Amino acid sequence: MNLEKIKDNLKEISRARGAALFGVCRIDDLRRTFHPEIRETTGGLDRAISVGVPLLEAVMETICDRPNMLYRSHYLQVNNILNDIAFEISVLIAKEGRRALPLPASHIMDYEKLTAHLSHREIAFRAGLGWWGRNNLLVTRQFGSRIRLVTVLTDLDLPFDEPLDDNCGGCMECLYSCPAGAIHEDREMFDRAACFKKVSEFSRTANMGHLICGVCLKACPGQINRQG
């Protein structure tokens, strides 16, 4: 079994479906942070595949100080694309005789803590897709925080990727733009409660119905796009 070739094939399939970022990392020390629904049952799955699909610039630029219905539709559309990619990856791994478990994009399991089955962002960080930003989101070189993520857990021995040695530097755009005042220069001071309160307010207005914002994402287009 040529694992490098399988990894390249999975990456190309992901890119053909709209993904721009793909990486693999180990997850053994993260299992304690998983939601109880999968914590024990994933014991034999020691690797995670992280896939990122970028949000379209034309949609992001329509956001002002709050989410709009166009962003809401785009957010849901990209989540569906991610889930389809994760499913296809899992099917292909199963055909190799190995196990794979796709974890849905943006599926909240604990509303009080705003957590899913696992942290897609932490896995993407470990898989080399980007770094943790001041906005408590993954920041990528190409797209900033304008990206959505999905994860597939597997026991297929795919080669690992290394975390990026990068950070936001002196950029404070997300801090200045945050309508909740939740972002601070020190990422550890991110105010999750203030963020949740604001997205909850947004979800109750204009038939939004989802805990989304998008304002700090708009402010973070990435190093490459900002330079361009």
Protein Blocks (a to p, Z undefined) as FASTA:
>chain_A
ZZklmmmmmmmmmmmnopabdcdddfklmmmmpcfklmmmmmmpcbdcdddddddfklmm
mpckbccfklmmmmmmmmmmmmmmmmmmmmmmmmnopacddddehiafblklopafbdfk
lmmmmnopaccdfkopacdfklommccddddddfbfcdcdddddddekjafklmmmmmnl
pacfblklpcfklmmmmmmmmmmgghlopacehlmmmmmnojklmmZZ
